[in-house]
Amino acid sequence: MVGLGEPDDAAVYRLDETRALITTTDFFTPIVDDPWTWGAIAAANAMSDVYAMGGEVLFCLNVAGFPARMGAESITQVFTGGAYKVKQAGAAIAGGHTVNSPEPFYGLSVTGMVHPDNVMRKGGARAGDALFLTKPLGTGVITTAAKLVGPGAGALGRQWRLRRGKPRLRKSDLDAAVISMLHLNRCAAQAAQAADVRSATDITGFGLLGHGSEMALAAGRETGVGLRIFAGAVPVLPGAFDYIQGGYLTRGSERNPASFGKQVRFEPDVTPEQRTLLWEAETSGGLLIAVPAANVERFIAACGEHGQAAWPIGEVVAGIEGIEVTAEA
């Protein structure tokens, strides 16, 4: 049902009239110092693609590489953190593969299940749909700040302190980012299914505007619509704008506008910091969901039942191409 034809979040294979398999994989190098937390974040991030397609996770395989010098205790903690999040998803680790690697990496190959009629794709948004985001932005800039000036920063961090006038990372800001990255998108997907949503994606390396551009392009081909996003309504993690002003940016801040910039138009009242945040890469970000107008109240109620936050950040509009970004509605 879903393969190489469109840039969707996972592959989907129909088994029969009521079951379709979802399969995906994702892994990355350490994003935080603590190995358990890194493993848990990597697992949540990998499973997110199944939730972005509207499914539930069945089982996962570990995908990992570690340098020979890395201690067994740390490696165990990485796997334990990942297994904890998979169990939290109601699934299981069923095996995997590990190799020697000069730089550590960890993630999962994930298999999920969805009813064929309930698959959520990047295409399918319709005019009048309301856009909701289920996690705040800012994980990319905050974890970059942690690498450069946090407690575990090395020589590069010391050079950065000298060049930037000794900026400080607030532990509370990093803690908030970690909590956000650890949160599974499972409840958000369940709320979307309760509201008959058929268009969604998760926000990761391409940032809100990059992944939103993929949604807008797919929907534009189908129904001639685009997205309008209100920058002032987008939720932001504590401290994110401070770290942007301090220059703690990922490579996504340049790569994403270079790749998707032709599809995005900013109104003059959108600040430079807001533009950067909307382009910035995220790790284990939330779902961007296009909710049919008639089902918005049902979606909000379902989010409340699941304890899931959701912020209305825009709308799907007929007659525009790509994404328009304004400061306010």
N, C-alpha and C positions, 0 to 999 in steps of 0.2 A: 504493500500500500504506500509506503514512504521509503525512498531510497536516495539515489544520487541526483534525482531530477531537480529537487528544490532544496535550499539550505535549511532543512528542518533540524530539530534538536536531537532526533534519534531515528533509527530505522524501525519500520513497523511491518510485520508479516502476518497476514490473515491466516489463521488456522481453520476457522469455520465461521458459521454465521454469528456466533456469540463471543468468539475469542480471537484476539490478535496479540502476537508477541511484540514487545518493544525491546530493542537492544541498543546499547550505547557504551562508550568507554571514555574515561577522562582521568588524568593524573597530572601532578605538578610537583615541583621542588618545594622545600619547606617554606611556608609563608609566615610561620611564627616559630619561636625558639623551642617551645615545649613539644616533644615528639607525640605525646598522646593527643594533644589538641590539634596538631598538624594532621595526624591520621584521621581524626574525627571530621575536621573541616573538609579534607579531601574526599572522604566518603560522602558527606552531605552534598558536596558539589557534584560528584559523579552521578548520584541518584537523582539529582535535580532534573536532568534531562528526561527521565521517565515521567516525572510529575508534570513537566512542561507539555508532554504529549497527552496528559490526562489519565495516566495509568497508575498502577500500584507495583511496587518492587516485589519480585519473587525470590531471587537469589543473586549473589554477586561473586565475582572472582577477584582476588587481589592481583594487582599489577604493580610490581615494585622493583626498584634497583637501589642498592646501597654500596658505598665504598667499603673496602675490606677493613679500614680503620674504625668504622662505626661500631660501637659496642652492642653486644647482644641485648642488653637491657633496653637501650634506646629503640632498637628495631622492634623488640617485643611491644613497647609502648605504642609505636606507630600502628602496628597491627591491632592492638587492643582498642585504641581509639576508633579505628575504622570499624571494627566488629561491633562496638557499642552502638554506633549510629545506625548500622545495618539492622541490628536487633531492634532498635527503636522504631525503625521503619516497618517492622513486622516481617522481616526477611532474614536470610542467613548467608554467611560466607560459606561457599561450597568448594573452595580450592583457590588456585591461582598460580602465578609464576613469578619468581624473583631472580634477578640477575645481578652480577657485580657491575657497579657503575661508579665512575669517578665522582659523580654528583648524585646525591640521593633523590629519588622520586617515588611517589606513591599515589595510587588511585585504585579505581575499580573498573571492571567490566560488569555491566549491570543488565539483568534480564527482568523485564516487567510484563504485565498483562493489562489489556484494555479491551472493552467491547468495541468492535469495529465502527459502530455508529457514534462512539463517544470520543474518537481521536481528536485532540486539539492540535492544530497546525498553525504555522505562522500566517498562512493565508486564511481567508474566511471571515475577516472583519467586515462589517457592514456599516453603512452610513447610519449615524445615530448611536452606535455602540459607545459605551463609556469606558475609558481606559483607567484601569486600576493597577497600582504597583504595591507589592506585598512586603517589601523590605526597603529600608532607607538606603541611600547611596553613600559612598565614601570609603568602602573597605580598601580600595586600591591605594588611595593617597595615605590613609592611616597606617596600613601595613608597610608602605614604603617609608614613611616617617620612622616607624619602629626599626626598620633595617638600618636606617642611616644615623639615627640619633638615640635609639632606644638602648636599654641595658646591654643587649648583646651585640651592638654595633662594633665593628672592628676598625681597621685602619681607614677604610673609606669613610666611616662615620666620624672619626676624629678629624679628617680633612674637611668634611662637610661642616662640622662645628666651627672650625676656624674660618671657613669661607662665609658662613651664614650668620656668624655672630652668636654661636652657642644656642641654637633653638632647642626647646625642650618638648619632649613627648609626654603628654598627660596620660598616666596609667588608666584613668577612668575612660578616656577616649578609646584606647586600645581594647580595654575590656568590653566596651559596648560593641565594637566592631567584631570581636571574637564571638560574642553572644549571637550577633546577627548571622555570622557565617555558619555557626553551629546549628541554627534553626532549620529544620527540614521544611521543604516546600510541599510536604504531603497534605497538610491541612488546607493550604491555599488551593491545591489541585482539587481536593474534595469539595471545597466551596464552589469552585468553578464548575465542576460537574453538576452540582446541585442546581446551578443557574443555567444549565444547558449552554455553556460557553464552548465555542468551537475554534477560537483563535487565541493563541497564547505563545509566549516564549519565556525563557529564563534569561536574566541579565548577568552576563559573565564578561569575558574578555573584550567583547566589542562595545561594552558600555550600553547605557540606555538608548542612545541615539543610533548606535550601530545595529543593535538587535531590533530596535524599533524600525529602522530603515528596511530591514529584511521583512518585517511584518507589513510595512507600508507598500513595499514593492510587490509582494505576493498578493495582497488585497487589491492593489491598484490594477493588476493584470486581470483580476477576476471581476471586480465591480466598479473600477474607476474611482476609488476613494484614497484618501491619505490620512495622516494622523496630525492632530493639533495637540501639542503638549504645553501645559502651563508651568513654566519653570518655577514659579513661586509656590506651586502646590506640591512639588516633588519633595518627599521626605529626605532628610539629610542627617547623617550620623553626627554626634557632637564632635566639634573640632575640625570637621572636614574642610570647611572654608579657610580656617587658619592654616592648615597644612598646605592647601593649594597656594595661598598667598606666600607661604614660605618656600615654595618651589619643590615640594615633595611629590613629584609626578611620576607615573609609570610611563612606559613606552607607548601605552595605549592612548595617551593624551595627544600624541602626534600621529600615530598610525591610524587610529580610528577616523579622525576627520579627513586624513589623506585618502582613506578607502571609501568613506560614505559621505563626505562633505558635500558633494554635488546634489545629494538628495535632501539636504537639510537647509532651511532658511530661518534665520533669527531675526526677530523684531529688534529695533534699536534699544529697547528698554531692558533687554536681557543682559545682565552684567557679565564681564569676562570670567569671573569666578563661577557663575552659574553655567556658562558655556563649557568651561573646562570640566566641571563635575559631571555634566550630562554626557560628555565624551569619554570620561575616564573608565578604565577597565575595572571590573568588579570581580570578586571571588565569592562563589556561593551566594550570589545575589538572589533577589526575589523574582517572582513571576510578573511579567507585564501581560495583563489580561484584558481582552476586549469583550465587555459584558453587554449583551443585548439590552437595549433601553428598557424593555418591558420586564426584564429580569433583575434589574439592579437591586431592588429591595430584597429579593430572594437571595442574591449573592451576599449582600451585607448581613442579612440574618444568618446565613450559613457560616460566614466568617465569625460572627459572634458566638455561634454554637461551638465552633472549633477553637475559639480563643485565638483567632488569626487576625492580625492587623492588616488593613488594606486602605490605601489612600487613593482617592480619585485625582488623577493628574492630567486628564485630557479627554479627547473625544475623537471619534472617527468621522471624517467630514467628506462629503461628496464634492467632486470637482476640483480637488487639489492633488498635487503629486508629491510624494515623499512625506516629509515632516515639516510643519510650521511650528516654531517655538516662540511663544509670547511669554512675557513676565507673569501676567495674571489672566484669569478667565475674562 
